[in-house]
Amino acid sequence: MGWKLTRRATATALAGAIAVVSALLAPAHADTRHSRHAPLPPRLPRDFRGKGTYIVPDLGITVPFSWEGRNGDSQMVAGGPGYPIWFTNLIYHGKLYTLTYKWPGLTEHPCSQIPGFDLDQLNQALGGARFVGREVLQGKPDRYVNHWRVGVVLPKLPPGNFLRLPLALGDVYVDQNDRGTFWQVLQFGVQNLFDPELDEWLVMRTFEHKPGTVTLPSSCAA
């Protein structure tokens, strides 16, 4: 690992981030970040299921990935027992959970639990995204997407004599015909402290608006 941090240290950093995110998610943000010609911002649905790949370019690792939602809860699973990376992230009953089973160099595997975060708060954050433009993700098939940039940076002051921390940044690519269909996401920020280059991609191959399966690991339920 490029960062010598334990999962406990990461959970502490994330807890601090979540504690202040609500102050940054006022609906007025969207009014200042979208022109009248921009499409509606991304919005994760309550029920969905999709499969794809999770890519960590600097480590040269690509693993299977699933992302599913049911009744407003959601779960990401990357990799598995036979892969060099294996983790799950959940929004479950108003809490954000992260459990990393495997990561290069990681020796501790506790489940971090951060209360006070749900689908509504996530969509409020997405509602403040900045529209980058209409693009085509080349593949089989090509995906015609709207590219959005989401960011939470503290403090909310201009650069100068203030040290600012990018708590959560990301590029989100949703279908041009359906803002609730997510095809690609770049994650960058506090949530990527285990990655030396701090960037990780999720690329969806399928995305259906049907209820998925969300399972809270027993170690997180304890």
C-alpha positions, 0 to 999 in steps of 0.5 A: 500500500502506498498509504500506511493507514489501517482501516480504523484510521480510514474509518475515522477519516470517513466519519469526519467526512460524513459528519460535515457532508450534510452541511455541503449538500443544500439543494441550492447547490444544484441551482448554481452548478447547472445551466438551463441547457444541462440535463438533469443530474444523476440520481441512483434509483431505489431498485437496480442491479448491474454487473461490470468490472472494477479497475485499479490502473496503478496496481494493474488489477481488474476484478469482477464487480456488481452493484445492486439496490433494493428498497433504497439500500445498495451494495457494491462488491468488487472481486472475491476470494480468488482475486487480489482485491475483494471488498464490499461497500453498502448503504444499509438502513441509514448507515454507510458500511465498508468491509475490505476482505483483501487488498495488497498489503492490507492486514486488518479487516474490520467493518467500518460503520458510519451512521447518518448516510442513506440514498437520499443524502447520496442523491442530494450530493449527486444533485449538486454535480457539475455537468461536463458534457455529452460523451460516448463511451466506446465499447460493445455497444457504445454508451451515449452518456452525460458526464458529471463531476461530483465533489465535496471539498473542505473548507468551502473557501477559495484557495490561498492561505487555506488548506483544502481537503478533497473528501470525495470527488468523482466523475459519473457517467449516466445514460443520456436517456436515463439519469438513473442508469449508471455506466461508469464512475471514477472515484477519487478522495478519502475513500481511496486511501488504500490505492497509491494513486487514489483513483479507481474505476467501476465500469458497468456492463449491464444495468437493470432497473429491477430489485437487486440483492443487498446482504449485510455481512455478519461482521458488520451486523455485530 
